[in-house]
Amino acid sequence: MESPSTLDDTLDTTDCTQDMDLDNSLATMDCTQDLDLKLETDSITDEKMIVNEDSEELYELNKGNTNLPLYHLTCNREEVMALLDTGASHTYVHPDLVVGLPLESVQHQTVEVANGKHMVIKNKARLTLELGTWKSKIDAYVLETKFDLILGMNWFKQERPVPDWNHDVWLLKDSTGAPVTMQPTQPRHIDSVQLDY
């Protein structure tokens, strides 16, 4: 049997340990709440930065005719023409393609497009893209542009397509690793430039 002083010491130690555990739990909760708030704030800031970075790119794409290659693929079971654009940090989808889809609200972003017109981005959507046996999901900001779909750098980083620069062809891999080729809808004609050295 323990002596009374040893029992008191054990009780004091237990109380102290419980107090420390409670303090640590509260500190952990505070840190977790701070981290959640920081992540939420970072997400809003990231969305602002993405749209601000892409504003000039979207303006250039919308202001005139483009000689850029377009690609057929399926977006949420609809045939679309997609522009692959490494100059855009994110993917953008035309509002007509997200009718009936669940949308996630984003902090209102204004971007300048053709003729100095300002457009507001209020939502983003989760898209299912398909081409042959290749299938992928991607988040896209909803924005009315002259394109159905602009696949930006978030898509390139996710899918890692391999380019054939001579023919504007991109090689994708489906879930089994089998190759799937993205062919442009029409070949791009690039004028040869004569350089004088």
Protein Blocks (a to p, Z undefined) as FASTA:
>chain_A
ZZfklmmmmmmmmmmmmmmmmmmmmmmmmmmmmmmmmmmmmmmmmmmmmmmmmmmmmmmm
mmmccfbdcddddeehiacdddddfkbmbdcddfklmgoiacddddddddddehhiacdd
fbdcdddddehjbccdddddddddfbfbdcdfklmmmnopacdfknopacdddfkopacd
dddfbdcddddddddZZ
